[in-house]
């Protein structure tokens, strides 16, 4: 799946959501497999009522159809969605892309970013997945399940500081935060600064 780049734009990072998003579909697959095998075993028993024995072929076919539909909805669709979704960091923007249609693509220009927060669980290692929270002027855009989110944040900061004519205006310091921690500085305090500072930690 290719991303259309502007002139002199280059891809720095290309990744997918962390594989932990597939835990739910995998557990549903195991549940579906166990349930289907159990029901099929009941249909193959010899001590069933006569009407069940007569309807056994129809019930087996119905079980196969229902299991197949649930397999597609519960397991295959989430896996295909994960396989066709990408997160790009380029020299000019952050892009989330799902599928080949333009409606499945969302871009954030690096010039518009005021703050980037890596939200991870407490005491998480550097390579732990988490949510990359991108703060814009009046809204916040969250990208969940980013692999090695702290490292991804560092790449984003490096791309922002490498922008030509990087704007030295009022802003907030970029910080890394874990779940439950309060912001180290309110956003409105950025107007009290004389220059915009981009640091890795408060």
N, CA, C and O atoms as a DFTB+ gen file, in Angstrom:
808 C
 N C O
     1  1       0.845      -1.182       0.000
     2  2       0.000       0.000       0.000
     3  2       0.885       1.239       0.000
     4  3       1.605       1.491       0.966
     5  1       0.834       2.006      -1.075
     6  2       1.717       3.141      -1.241
     7  2       1.041       4.428      -0.776
     8  3      -0.174       4.591      -0.889
     9  1       1.855       5.328      -0.255
    10  2       1.396       6.635       0.162
    11  2       1.891       7.662      -0.844
    12  3       3.072       7.683      -1.191
    13  1       0.990       8.509      -1.310
    14  2       1.365       9.548      -2.255
    15  2       2.094      10.660      -1.514
    16  3       1.542      11.259      -0.591
    17  1       3.322      10.938      -1.910
    18  2       4.157      11.922      -1.234
    19  2       4.256      13.200      -2.056
    20  3       4.189      13.186      -3.285
    21  1       4.416      14.293      -1.340
    22  2       4.664      15.563      -2.006
    23  2       6.128      15.634      -2.437
    24  3       6.937      14.777      -2.081
    25  1       6.449      16.658      -3.199
    26  2       7.825      16.840      -3.650
    27  2       8.742      17.070      -2.439
    28  3       8.436      17.881      -1.565
    29  1       9.841      16.364      -2.400
    30  2      10.855      16.422      -1.343
    31  2      10.355      15.851      -0.014
    32  3      11.037      15.977       1.002
    33  1       9.195      15.236      -0.008
    34  2       8.712      14.567       1.197
    35  2       9.221      13.131       1.216
    36  3       9.254      12.474       0.175
    37  1       9.614      12.643       2.376
    38  2      10.117      11.273       2.495
    39  2       9.505      10.605       3.720
    40  3       9.141      11.271       4.690
    41  1       9.399       9.288       3.663
    42  2       8.846       8.508       4.763
    43  2       9.948       8.203       5.774
    44  3      10.999       7.675       5.411
    45  1       9.710       8.529       7.022
    46  2      10.661       8.255       8.098
    47  2      10.323       6.938       8.802
    48  3      11.203       6.113       9.051
    49  1       9.035       6.749       9.121
    50  2       8.578       5.534       9.802
    51  2       7.302       5.051       9.124
    52  3       6.410       5.841       8.815
    53  1       7.229       3.740       8.899
    54  2       6.012       3.100       8.424
    55  2       5.753       1.887       9.313
    56  3       6.607       1.007       9.421
    57  1       4.592       1.833       9.945
    58  2       4.305       0.746      10.864
    59  2       2.806       0.464      10.877
    60  3       2.012       1.225      10.323
    61  1       2.440      -0.628      11.510
    62  2       1.043      -0.979      11.749
    63  2       0.743      -0.848      13.236
    64  3       1.642      -0.658      14.055
    65  1      -0.538      -0.954      13.565
    66  2      -0.909      -1.028      14.975
    67  2      -0.286      -2.273      15.601
    68  3      -0.037      -3.265      14.915
    69  1      -0.039      -2.212      16.902
    70  2       0.575      -3.346      17.590
    71  2      -0.310      -4.585      17.481
    72  3      -1.534      -4.490      17.402
    73  1       0.336      -5.746      17.479
    74  2      -0.400      -7.002      17.294
    75  2      -1.360      -7.306      18.440
    76  3      -2.171      -8.225      18.324
    77  1      -1.293      -6.564      19.535
    78  2      -2.204      -6.837      20.642
    79  2      -3.662      -6.573      20.265
    80  3      -4.567      -7.069      20.936
    81  1      -3.903      -5.802      19.206
    82  2      -5.283      -5.564      18.770
    83  2      -5.914      -6.837      18.220
    84  3      -7.133      -6.903      18.062
    85  1      -5.091      -7.859      17.923
    86  2      -5.609      -9.119      17.398
    87  2      -5.920     -10.122      18.503
    88  3      -6.342     -11.242      18.215
    89  1      -5.719      -9.741      19.753
    90  2      -6.017     -10.680      20.840
    91  2      -7.503     -11.011      20.880
    92  3      -7.883     -12.172      21.035
    93  1      -8.344      -9.988      20.740
    94  2      -9.785     -10.213      20.762
    95  2     -10.234     -11.144      19.648
    96  3     -10.912     -12.131      19.933
    97  1      -9.887     -10.877      18.380
    98  2     -10.261     -11.804      17.312
    99  2      -9.725     -13.228      17.524
   100  3     -10.398     -14.202      17.187
   101  1      -8.515     -13.345      18.081
   102  2      -7.967     -14.684      18.309
   103  2      -8.759     -15.428      19.376
   104  3      -9.039     -16.617      19.219
   105  1      -9.124     -14.742      20.467
   106  2      -9.926     -15.386      21.503
   107  2     -11.311     -15.761      20.982
   108  3     -11.842     -16.817      21.326
   109  1     -11.895     -14.896      20.153
   110  2     -13.193     -15.228      19.568
   111  2     -13.085     -16.434      18.634
   112  3     -14.001     -17.253      18.555
   113  1     -11.956     -16.535      17.927
   114  2     -11.740     -17.700      17.064
   115  2     -11.687     -18.985      17.880
   116  3     -12.288     -19.988      17.494
   117  1     -10.972     -18.965      19.009
   118  2     -10.906     -20.157      19.857
   119  2     -12.277     -20.514      20.406
   120  3     -12.649     -21.687      20.445
   121  1     -13.032     -19.499      20.834
   122  2     -14.379     -19.751      21.352
   123  2     -15.281     -20.329      20.264
   124  3     -16.046     -21.261      20.512
   125  1     -15.185     -19.774      19.063
   126  2     -16.003     -20.261      17.953
   127  2     -15.625     -21.688      17.574
   128  3     -16.499     -22.511      17.302
   129  1     -14.334     -21.982      17.555
   130  2     -13.879     -23.328      17.218
   131  2     -14.357     -24.339      18.251
   132  3     -14.842     -25.415      17.900
   133  1     -14.219     -23.986      19.531
   134  2     -14.649     -24.904      20.582
   135  2     -16.159     -25.118      20.549
   136  3     -16.638     -26.243      20.690
   137  1     -16.906     -24.027      20.360
   138  2     -18.365     -24.161      20.322
   139  2     -18.846     -24.966      19.132
   140  3     -19.765     -25.775      19.260
   141  1     -18.234     -24.756      17.971
   142  2     -18.637     -25.497      16.778
   143  2     -18.336     -26.985      16.927
   144  3     -19.157     -27.829      16.566
   145  1     -17.156     -27.304      17.459
   146  2     -16.802     -28.716      17.656
   147  2     -17.736     -29.385      18.672
   148  3     -18.110     -30.547      18.512
   149  1     -18.104     -28.639      19.712
   150  2     -19.009     -29.213      20.717
   151  2     -20.379     -29.502      20.120
   152  3     -20.936     -30.581      20.325
   153  1     -20.926     -28.531      19.374
   154  2     -22.243     -28.743      18.765
   155  2     -22.206     -29.845      17.713
   156  3     -23.152     -30.622      17.591
   157  1     -21.113     -29.915      16.953
   158  2     -20.996     -30.982      15.960
   159  2     -20.919     -32.350      16.637
   160  3     -21.475     -33.330      16.142
   161  1     -20.229     -32.402      17.765
   162  2     -20.172     -33.663      18.514
   163  2     -21.543     -34.082      19.025
   164  3     -21.860     -35.272      19.047
   165  1     -22.363     -33.108      19.438
   166  2     -23.722     -33.444      19.870
   167  2     -24.549     -34.020      18.728
   168  3     -25.331     -34.951      18.919
   169  1     -24.365     -33.450      17.530
   170  2     -25.139     -33.934      16.382
   171  2     -24.737     -35.347      15.964
   172  3     -25.539     -36.061      15.362
   173  1     -23.530     -35.753      16.269
   174  2     -23.053     -37.071      15.864
   175  2     -23.363     -38.168      16.884
   176  3     -23.039     -39.335      16.662
   177  1     -23.974     -37.801      17.970
   178  2     -24.321     -38.808      18.984
   179  2     -25.411     -39.736      18.457
   180  3     -26.197     -39.365      17.586
   181  1     -25.440     -40.953      19.007
   182  2     -26.408     -41.966      18.546
   183  2     -27.675     -42.011      19.397
   184  3     -28.656     -42.647      19.014
   185  1     -27.658     -41.342      20.544
   186  2     -28.829     -41.403      21.436
   187  2     -29.718     -40.166      21.302
   188  3     -30.353     -39.754      22.272
   189  1     -29.766     -39.576      20.117
   190  2     -30.559     -38.379      19.887
   191  2     -32.002     -38.758      19.560
   192  3     -32.256     -39.872      19.102
   193  1     -32.944     -37.854      19.788
   194  2     -34.333     -38.123      19.404
   195  2     -34.443     -38.365      17.902
   196  3     -33.619     -37.865      17.136
   197  1     -35.447     -39.124      17.474
   198  2     -35.577     -39.440      16.046
   199  2     -35.682     -38.214      15.148
   200  3     -35.135     -38.207      14.045
   201  1     -36.384     -37.173      15.610
   202  2     -36.532     -35.991      14.757
   203  2     -35.207     -35.262      14.561
   204  3     -34.987     -34.643      13.520
   205  1     -34.312     -35.333      15.571
   206  2     -32.987     -34.714      15.441
   207  2     -32.129     -35.517      14.470
   208  3     -31.372     -34.951      13.681
   209  1     -32.255     -36.854      14.535
   210  2     -31.486     -37.695      13.618
   211  2     -31.901     -37.432      12.175
   212  3     -31.060     -37.386      11.276
   213  1     -33.210     -37.259      11.959
   214  2     -33.691     -36.987      10.603
   215  2     -33.227     -35.632      10.092
   216  3     -32.941     -35.471       8.906
   217  1     -33.154     -34.652      11.002
   218  2     -32.755     -33.297      10.594
   219  2     -31.252     -33.065      10.729
   220  3     -30.780     -31.936      10.594
   221  1     -30.499     -34.139      10.996
   222  2     -29.055     -33.988      11.223
   223  2     -28.331     -33.334      10.045
   224  3     -27.541     -32.421      10.288
   225  1     -28.539     -33.728       8.803
   226  2     -27.832     -33.057       7.701
   227  2     -28.147     -31.564       7.623
   228  3     -27.260     -30.743       7.392
   229  1     -29.443     -31.219       7.822
   230  2     -29.818     -29.808       7.766
   231  2     -29.186     -29.026       8.911
   232  3     -28.692     -27.917       8.705
   233  1     -29.197     -29.590      10.111
   234  2     -28.595     -28.909      11.268
   235  2     -27.086     -28.762      11.103
   236  3     -26.522     -27.736      11.484
   237  1     -26.429     -29.769      10.541
   238  2     -24.981     -29.681      10.324
   239  2     -24.655     -28.587       9.308
   240  3     -23.695     -27.837       9.481
   241  1     -25.458     -28.503       8.253
   242  2     -25.245     -27.445       7.264
   243  2     -25.483     -26.074       7.867
   244  3     -24.732     -25.135       7.605
   245  1     -26.534     -25.955       8.680
   246  2     -26.822     -24.677       9.340
   247  2     -25.685     -24.283      10.280
   248  3     -25.309     -23.113      10.348
   249  1     -25.142     -25.255      11.000
   250  2     -24.012     -24.986      11.895
   251  2     -22.799     -24.510      11.112
   252  3     -22.099     -23.595      11.545
   253  1     -22.545     -25.123       9.963
   254  2     -21.400     -24.721       9.147
   255  2     -21.571     -23.295       8.627
   256  3     -20.619     -22.516       8.608
   257  1     -22.801     -22.958       8.202
   258  2     -23.048     -21.609       7.677
   259  2     -22.892     -20.560       8.777
   260  3     -22.230     -19.541       8.582
   261  1     -23.504     -20.815       9.926
   262  2     -23.406     -19.848      11.035
   263  2     -21.960     -19.697      11.491
   264  3     -21.508     -18.580      11.743
   265  1     -21.233     -20.799      11.600
   266  2     -19.829     -20.727      12.018
   267  2     -18.999     -19.951      11.005
   268  3     -18.123     -19.172      11.382
   269  1     -19.272     -20.163       9.710
   270  2     -18.531     -19.437       8.686
   271  2     -18.800     -17.943       8.727
   272  3     -17.876     -17.142       8.582
   273  1     -20.066     -17.556       8.925
   274  2     -20.405     -16.127       9.002
   275  2     -19.741     -15.486      10.214
   276  3     -19.174     -14.398      10.108
   277  1     -19.806     -16.151      11.362
   278  2     -19.175     -15.609      12.566
   279  2     -17.659     -15.546      12.423
   280  3     -17.023     -14.627      12.939
   281  1     -17.082     -16.513      11.729
   282  2     -15.637     -16.495      11.501
   283  2     -15.224     -15.257      10.702
   284  3     -14.214     -14.621      11.004
   285  1     -16.011     -14.927       9.689
   286  2     -15.708     -13.743       8.879
   287  2     -15.875     -12.464       9.705
   288  3     -15.018     -11.582       9.665
   289  1     -16.984     -12.366      10.456
   290  2     -17.282     -11.137      11.189
   291  2     -16.354     -10.957      12.384
   292  3     -15.829      -9.867      12.609
   293  1     -16.152     -12.032      13.150
   294  2     -15.389     -11.929      14.397
   295  2     -13.882     -11.967      14.197
   296  3     -13.141     -11.350      14.963
   297  1     -13.423     -12.680      13.183
   298  2     -11.986     -12.950      13.072
   299  2     -11.347     -12.373      11.814
   300  3     -10.376     -11.620      11.897
   301  1     -11.890     -12.724      10.648
   302  2     -11.235     -12.329       9.405
   303  2     -11.311     -10.827       9.152
   304  3     -10.318     -10.227       8.741
   305  1     -12.462     -10.209       9.387
   306  2     -12.586      -8.768       9.137
   307  2     -11.635      -7.951      10.002
   308  3     -10.962      -7.070       9.468
   309  1     -11.539      -8.198      11.327
   310  2     -10.547      -7.451      12.123
   311  2      -9.114      -7.683      11.662
   312  3      -8.302      -6.757      11.670
   313  1      -8.796      -8.916      11.259
   314  2      -7.441      -9.193      10.802
   315  2      -7.146      -8.450       9.500
   316  3      -6.070      -7.870       9.351
   317  1      -8.088      -8.462       8.558
   318  2      -7.894      -7.750       7.291
   319  2      -7.788      -6.255       7.533
   320  3      -6.966      -5.581       6.913
   321  1      -8.622      -5.729       8.439
   322  2      -8.558      -4.301       8.757
   323  2      -7.196      -3.940       9.335
   324  3      -6.628      -2.905       8.988
   325  1      -6.667      -4.793      10.220
   326  2      -5.343      -4.540      10.801
   327  2      -4.258      -4.623       9.732
   328  3      -3.349      -3.792       9.709
   329  1      -4.343      -5.619       8.843
   330  2      -3.315      -5.811       7.829
   331  2      -3.297      -4.682       6.809
   332  3      -2.254      -4.418       6.209
   333  1      -4.419      -4.014       6.598
   334  2      -4.507      -2.952       5.602
   335  2      -4.438      -1.553       6.203
   336  3      -4.714      -0.573       5.512
   337  1      -4.077      -1.446       7.465
   338  2      -3.975      -0.144       8.126
   339  2      -2.512       0.139       8.463
   340  3      -1.798      -0.730       8.964
   341  1      -2.084       1.358       8.181
   342  2      -0.696       1.752       8.414
   343  2      -0.630       3.111       9.092
   344  3      -1.540       3.933       8.985
   345  1       0.475       3.316       9.789
   346  2       0.792       4.613      10.386
   347  2       2.095       5.080       9.762
   348  3       3.106       4.381       9.823
   349  1       2.069       6.259       9.162
   350  2       3.252       6.824       8.514
   351  2       3.690       8.081       9.268
   352  3       2.868       8.888       9.701
   353  1       4.989       8.219       9.409
   354  2       5.588       9.492       9.791
   355  2       6.484       9.916       8.643
   356  3       7.456       9.232       8.320
   357  1       6.162      11.028       8.035
   358  2       6.992      11.547       6.953
   359  2       7.697      12.803       7.431
   360  3       7.537      13.225       8.576
   361  1       8.459      13.378       6.560
   362  2       9.181      14.603       6.913
   363  2       8.267      15.812       7.013
   364  3       8.721      16.892       7.391
   365  1       6.963      15.653       6.678
   366  2       6.041      16.787       6.719
   367  2       4.747      16.520       7.465
   368  3       4.030      17.468       7.784
   369  1       4.416      15.251       7.760
   370  2       3.108      14.970       8.355
   371  2       3.091      13.598       9.007
   372  3       3.989      12.780       8.811
   373  1       2.032      13.369       9.796
   374  2       1.710      12.066      10.353
   375  2       0.443      11.598       9.653
   376  3      -0.548      12.327       9.604
   377  1       0.471      10.379       9.109
   378  2      -0.647       9.879       8.308
   379  2      -1.105       8.538       8.875
   380  3      -0.293       7.646       9.118
   381  1      -2.409       8.406       9.082
   382  2      -3.015       7.107       9.344
   383  2      -3.810       6.725       8.104
   384  3      -4.627       7.502       7.611
   385  1      -3.561       5.526       7.609
   386  2      -4.154       5.108       6.333
   387  2      -4.800       3.750       6.497
   388  3      -4.161       2.803       6.956
   389  1      -6.069       3.651       6.124
   390  2      -6.798       2.392       6.179
   391  2      -7.384       2.109       4.807
   392  3      -8.200       2.882       4.305
   393  1      -6.973       1.010       4.202
   394  2      -7.461       0.652       2.881
   395  2      -6.847       1.525       1.796
   396  3      -5.867       2.233       2.027
   397  1      -7.433       1.463       0.625
   398  2      -6.916       2.187      -0.531
   399  2      -7.714       3.439      -0.855
   400  3      -7.322       4.209      -1.732
   401  1      -8.816       3.655      -0.169
   402  2      -9.654       4.812      -0.468
   403  2      -9.145       6.050       0.246
   404  3      -8.520       5.969       1.303
   405  1      -9.427       7.197      -0.356
   406  2      -8.995       8.464       0.242
   407  2      -9.726       8.739       1.547
   408  3      -9.190       9.416       2.425
   409  1     -10.955       8.217       1.687
   410  2     -11.716       8.454       2.913
   411  2     -11.094       7.749       4.114
   412  3     -11.381       8.101       5.258
   413  1     -10.249       6.762       3.861
   414  2      -9.600       6.056       4.959
   415  2      -8.258       6.629       5.352
   416  3      -7.510       5.993       6.093
   417  1      -7.937       7.819       4.872
   418  2      -6.647       8.440       5.174
   419  2      -6.851       9.730       5.955
   420  3      -7.717      10.543       5.631
   421  1      -6.037       9.898       6.989
   422  2      -6.078      11.118       7.796
   423  2      -4.657      11.624       7.969
   424  3      -3.775      10.878       8.393
   425  1      -4.432      12.890       7.640
   426  2      -3.091      13.480       7.704
   427  2      -3.075      14.624       8.703
   428  3      -4.041      15.378       8.823
   429  1      -1.966      14.742       9.415
   430  2      -1.733      15.853      10.338
   431  2      -0.407      16.490       9.954
   432  3       0.634      15.838      10.033
   433  1      -0.428      17.736       9.543
   434  2       0.802      18.432       9.214
   435  2       1.653      18.680      10.443
   436  3       1.134      19.053      11.495
   437  1       2.941      18.478      10.320
   438  2       3.826      18.653      11.482
   439  2       3.853      20.093      11.963
   440  3       4.054      20.339      13.152
   441  1       3.657      21.046      11.069
   442  2       3.647      22.443      11.472
   443  2       2.479      22.757      12.397
   444  3       2.554      23.697      13.189
   445  1       1.388      21.972      12.305
   446  2       0.188      22.248      13.101
   447  2       0.237      21.642      14.491
   448  3      -0.647      21.904      15.307
   449  1       1.257      20.831      14.780
   450  2       1.314      20.119      16.052
   451  2       1.855      21.037      17.149
   452  3       2.896      21.674      16.986
   453  1       1.129      21.092      18.270
   454  2       1.557      21.866      19.434
   455  2       2.230      21.003      20.490
   456  3       3.098      21.472      21.225
   457  1       1.827      19.740      20.562
   458  2       2.367      18.858      21.595
   459  2       2.162      17.413      21.159
   460  3       1.217      17.098      20.436
   461  1       3.049      16.548      21.604
   462  2       2.918      15.113      21.357
   463  2       3.142      14.392      22.682
   464  3       4.152      14.605      23.352
   465  1       2.188      13.533      23.053
   466  2       2.260      12.818      24.321
   467  2       2.220      11.321      24.046
   468  3       1.354      10.842      23.314
   469  1       3.151      10.588      24.630
   470  2       3.149       9.125      24.546
   471  2       2.489       8.583      25.802
   472  3       3.058       8.682      26.890
   473  1       1.312       8.018      25.671
   474  2       0.544       7.501      26.804
   475  2       0.769       5.996      26.893
   476  3       0.356       5.241      26.013
   477  1       1.425       5.574      27.965
   478  2       1.718       4.157      28.185
   479  2       1.337       3.796      29.608
   480  3       1.048       4.671      30.424
   481  1       1.337       2.508      29.900
   482  2       1.041       2.070      31.259
   483  2       2.227       2.396      32.165
   484  3       3.347       2.543      31.677
   485  1       1.999       2.514      33.474
   486  2       3.099       2.829      34.389
   487  2       4.204       1.770      34.336
   488  3       3.936       0.577      34.193
   489  1       5.435       2.230      34.451
   490  2       6.623       1.367      34.463
   491  2       6.761       0.529      33.195
   492  3       7.327      -0.563      33.224
   493  1       6.245       1.041      32.095
   494  2       6.337       0.308      30.830
   495  2       7.737       0.459      30.252
   496  3       8.352       1.514      30.410
   497  1       8.255      -0.574      29.584
   498  2       9.570      -0.461      28.931
   499  2       9.506       0.491      27.743
   500  3       8.429       0.910      27.318
   501  1      10.667       0.817      27.226
   502  2      10.740       1.772      26.122
   503  2      10.037       1.266      24.872
   504  3       9.520       2.057      24.084
   505  1      10.017      -0.044      24.690
   506  2       9.413      -0.614      23.486
   507  2       7.930      -0.947      23.667
   508  3       7.338      -1.596      22.804
   509  1       7.326      -0.516      24.769
   510  2       5.924      -0.844      25.021
   511  2       5.006      -0.082      24.066
   512  3       5.280       1.073      23.740
   513  1       3.926      -0.712      23.615
   514  2       2.959       0.007      22.783
   515  2       2.097       0.926      23.627
   516  3       2.026       0.777      24.847
   517  1       1.452       1.863      22.984
   518  2       0.598       2.806      23.690
   519  2      -0.109       3.718      22.707
   520  3      -0.157       3.448      21.507
   521  1      -0.651       4.793      23.231
   522  2      -1.391       5.756      22.423
   523  2      -0.537       6.993      22.178
   524  3       0.007       7.581      23.113
   525  1      -0.428       7.376      20.925
   526  2       0.268       8.602      20.557
   527  2      -0.784       9.697      20.458
   528  3      -1.617       9.690      19.552
   529  1      -0.739      10.637      21.395
   530  2      -1.719      11.712      21.458
   531  2      -1.108      12.969      20.850
   532  3      -0.143      13.521      21.379
   533  1      -1.681      13.413      19.735
   534  2      -1.188      14.575      19.006
   535  2      -2.105      15.761      19.313
   536  3      -3.295      15.725      19.001
   537  1      -1.557      16.799      19.917
   538  2      -2.331      17.962      20.319
   539  2      -2.181      19.043      19.256
   540  3      -1.074      19.482      18.944
   541  1      -3.314      19.461      18.709
   542  2      -3.343      20.549      17.741
   543  2      -3.837      21.813      18.436
   544  3      -3.921      21.855      19.663
   545  1      -4.158      22.824      17.669
   546  2      -4.543      24.102      18.257
   547  2      -5.800      23.982      19.118
   548  3      -5.841      24.503      20.233
   549  1      -6.829      23.294      18.602
   550  2      -8.099      23.235      19.316
   551  2      -8.623      21.815      19.468
   552  3      -9.773      21.636      19.868
   553  1      -7.840      20.822      19.169
   554  2      -8.309      19.453      19.291
   555  2      -7.136      18.521      19.546
   556  3      -5.971      18.893      19.407
   557  1      -7.480      17.307      19.922
   558  2      -6.481      16.272      20.204
   559  2      -6.813      15.051      19.357
   560  3      -7.965      14.619      19.310
   561  1      -5.815      14.501      18.693
   562  2      -5.997      13.337      17.830
   563  2      -5.193      12.192      18.414
   564  3      -3.972      12.286      18.539
   565  1      -5.872      11.109      18.772
   566  2      -5.226       9.957      19.393
   567  2      -5.035       8.834      18.382
   568  3      -5.958       8.473      17.652
   569  1      -3.831       8.293      18.350
   570  2      -3.512       7.137      17.516
   571  2      -3.228       5.977      18.466
   572  3      -2.151       5.933      19.059
   573  1      -4.154       5.042      18.629
   574  2      -3.963       3.973      19.619
   575  2      -3.084       2.846      19.101
   576  3      -2.867       2.701      17.898
   577  1      -2.584       2.052      20.042
   578  2      -1.846       0.814      19.760
   579  2      -0.618       1.056      18.871
   580  3      -0.333       0.263      17.974
   581  1       0.097       2.139      19.122
   582  2       1.314       2.413      18.351
   583  2       2.457       1.586      18.933
   584  3       2.716       1.687      20.132
   585  1       3.151       0.773      18.137
   586  2       4.287       0.008      18.669
   587  2       5.419       0.940      19.101
   588  3       5.712       1.932      18.433
   589  1       6.058       0.600      20.241
   590  2       7.167       1.413      20.763
   591  2       6.802       2.896      20.698
   592  3       7.487       3.687      20.048
   593  1       5.720       3.260      21.376
   594  2       5.157       4.604      21.221
   595  2       6.128       5.683      21.696
   596  3       6.154       6.771      21.120
   597  1       6.933       5.413      22.738
   598  2       7.898       6.411      23.205
   599  2       8.948       6.694      22.134
   600  3       9.348       7.840      21.930
   601  1       9.385       5.646      21.461
   602  2      10.360       5.826      20.383
   603  2       9.720       6.558      19.194
   604  3      10.350       7.404      18.560
   605  1       8.470       6.219      18.908
   606  2       7.758       6.901      17.826
   607  2       7.626       8.386      18.129
   608  3       7.747       9.218      17.230
   609  1       7.382       8.717      19.368
   610  2       7.286      10.125      19.764
   611  2       8.609      10.847      19.534
   612  3       8.630      11.989      19.076
   613  1       9.712      10.173      19.853
   614  2      11.026      10.774      19.619
   615  2      11.255      11.033      18.132
   616  3      11.795      12.072      17.752
   617  1      10.845      10.087      17.299
   618  2      10.971      10.297      15.860
   619  2      10.135      11.495      15.401
   620  3      10.565      12.283      14.559
   621  1       8.938      11.615      15.970
   622  2       8.073      12.752      15.602
   623  2       8.708      14.078      15.995
   624  3       8.693      15.035      15.221
   625  1       9.266      14.131      17.201
   626  2       9.914      15.366      17.645
   627  2      11.103      15.693      16.753
   628  3      11.324      16.851      16.400
   629  1      11.874      14.660      16.386
   630  2      12.998      14.900      15.498
   631  2      12.558      15.419      14.142
   632  3      13.204      16.297      13.570
   633  1      11.441      14.871      13.614
   634  2      10.942      15.355      12.328
   635  2      10.438      16.777      12.419
   636  3      10.606      17.560      11.484
   637  1       9.812      17.124      13.551
   638  2       9.294      18.489      13.713
   639  2      10.425      19.497      13.817
   640  3      10.384      20.551      13.180
   641  1      11.421      19.182      14.607
   642  2      12.535      20.118      14.773
   643  2      13.385      20.234      13.511
   644  3      14.130      21.200      13.350
   645  1      13.274      19.248      12.615
   646  2      14.030      19.307      11.362
   647  2      13.287      20.048      10.263
   648  3      13.808      20.193       9.158
   649  1      12.081      20.518      10.548
   650  2      11.323      21.235       9.531
   651  2      12.041      22.518       9.127
   652  3      12.611      23.192       9.985
   653  1      12.029      22.869       7.860
   654  2      12.584      24.168       7.459
   655  2      11.744      25.306       8.007
   656  3      10.515      25.232       8.031
   657  1      12.424      26.367       8.450
   658  2      11.737      27.520       9.048
   659  2      10.862      27.089      10.207
   660  3       9.705      27.497      10.310
   661  1      11.422      26.254      11.087
   662  2      10.679      25.766      12.241
   663  2      10.181      26.948      13.047
   664  3      10.983      27.802      13.423
   665  1       8.875      27.034      13.333
   666  2       8.313      28.227      13.975
   667  2       8.706      28.346      15.429
   668  3       8.334      27.500      16.243
   669  1       9.454      29.383      15.770
   670  2       9.826      29.658      17.159
   671  2       8.789      30.605      17.766
   672  3       9.033      31.797      17.954
   673  1       7.624      30.026      18.063
   674  2       6.541      30.824      18.614
   675  2       6.104      30.209      19.918
   676  3       6.646      29.189      20.345
   677  1       5.108      30.834      20.563
   678  2       4.625      30.318      21.834
   679  2       4.104      28.909      21.673
   680  3       3.481      28.586      20.661
   681  1       4.352      28.066      22.661
   682  2       3.859      26.695      22.601
   683  2       4.147      25.994      23.909
   684  3       4.562      26.630      24.878
   685  1       3.935      24.719      23.949
   686  2       4.155      23.945      25.154
   687  2       5.322      22.999      24.926
   688  3       5.669      22.667      23.792
   689  1       5.909      22.580      26.020
   690  2       6.981      21.604      25.917
   691  2       6.388      20.231      25.672
   692  3       5.387      19.858      26.283
   693  1       7.005      19.488      24.784
   694  2       6.540      18.129      24.559
   695  2       6.966      17.265      25.737
   696  3       8.053      17.433      26.290
   697  1       6.096      16.346      26.107
   698  2       6.361      15.544      27.281
   699  2       5.907      14.133      27.045
   700  3       5.094      13.862      26.161
   701  1       6.446      13.224      27.855
   702  2       6.013      11.828      27.845
   703  2       5.239      11.586      29.117
   704  3       5.689      11.971      30.197
   705  1       4.085      10.956      29.015
   706  2       3.185      10.829      30.140
   707  2       2.674       9.411      30.207
   708  3       2.534       8.753      29.176
   709  1       2.387       8.921      31.420
   710  2       1.799       7.601      31.594
   711  2       0.357       7.779      32.010
   712  3      -0.060       8.869      32.403
   713  1      -0.410       6.687      31.921
   714  2      -1.822       6.751      32.254
   715  2      -2.010       7.215      33.693
   716  3      -1.337       6.734      34.604
   717  1      -2.933       8.156      33.886
   718  2      -3.259       8.627      35.218
   719  2      -2.456       9.814      35.683
   720  3      -2.832      10.444      36.671
   721  1      -1.368      10.151      35.021
   722  2      -0.582      11.294      35.428
   723  2      -1.225      12.575      34.951
   724  3      -1.667      12.643      33.804
   725  1      -1.295      13.624      35.814
   726  2      -1.831      14.907      35.368
   727  2      -0.831      15.619      34.491
   728  3       0.365      15.344      34.583
   729  1      -1.284      16.533      33.634
   730  2      -0.345      17.313      32.820
   731  2       0.600      18.090      33.707
   732  3       0.189      18.654      34.721
   733  1       1.853      18.120      33.330
   734  2       2.840      18.833      34.113
   735  2       2.726      20.336      33.936
   736  3       3.257      21.094      34.748
   737  1       2.038      20.784      32.880
   738  2       1.847      22.203      32.659
   739  2       0.575      22.414      31.857
   740  3       0.425      21.803      30.800
   741  1      -0.351      23.255      32.314
   742  2      -1.555      23.496      31.529
   743  2      -1.207      24.083      30.177
   744  3      -0.196      24.764      30.011
   745  1      -2.076      23.798      29.212
   746  2      -1.816      24.267      27.863
   747  2      -1.838      25.775      27.772
   748  3      -1.122      26.356      26.958
   749  1      -2.665      26.432      28.612
   750  2      -2.754      27.878      28.480
   751  2      -1.532      28.597      29.027
   752  3      -1.401      29.807      28.839
   753  1      -0.630      27.882      29.700
   754  2       0.586      28.523      30.164
   755  2       1.570      28.753      29.041
   756  3       2.576      29.440      29.215
   757  1       1.276      28.174      27.880
   758  2       2.194      28.353      26.755
   759  2       2.269      29.801      26.325
   760  3       3.272      30.212      25.741
   761  1       1.240      30.589      26.595
   762  2       1.255      31.983      26.181
   763  2       2.205      32.823      27.024
   764  3       2.486      33.973      26.687
   765  1       2.704      32.247      28.128
   766  2       3.624      32.975      28.974
   767  2       5.070      32.786      28.545
   768  3       5.965      33.439      29.080
   769  1       5.309      31.892      27.576
   770  2       6.676      31.654      27.132
   771  2       7.044      32.637      26.040
   772  3       6.180      33.121      25.308
   773  1       8.310      32.926      25.936
   774  2       8.797      33.831      24.907
   775  2       9.139      33.099      23.628
   776  3       9.007      33.656      22.538
   777  1       9.583      31.843      23.750
   778  2       9.939      31.049      22.592
   779  2       9.356      29.666      22.758
   780  3       9.087      29.215      23.871
   781  1       9.165      28.996      21.631
   782  2       8.661      27.638      21.656
   783  2       9.830      26.682      21.870
   784  3      10.821      26.727      21.141
   785  1       9.705      25.817      22.877
   786  2      10.773      24.897      23.212
   787  2      10.261      23.482      22.980
   788  3       9.152      23.134      23.384
   789  1      11.077      22.679      22.329
   790  2      10.720      21.283      22.080
   791  2      11.734      20.425      22.843
   792  3      12.900      20.327      22.460
   793  1      11.261      19.808      23.929
   794  2      12.129      18.978      24.746
   795  2      11.497      17.600      24.875
   796  3      10.310      17.410      24.613
   797  1      12.318      16.654      25.283
   798  2      11.815      15.282      25.390
   799  2      11.052      15.053      26.667
   800  3      10.135      14.232      26.691
   801  1      11.396      15.748      27.729
   802  2      10.717      15.547      29.013
   803  2      10.617      16.890      29.697
   804  3      11.421      17.791      29.459
   805  1       9.595      17.012      30.571
   806  2       9.483      18.217      31.394
   807  2      10.609      18.208      32.434
   808  3      10.711      19.133      33.240
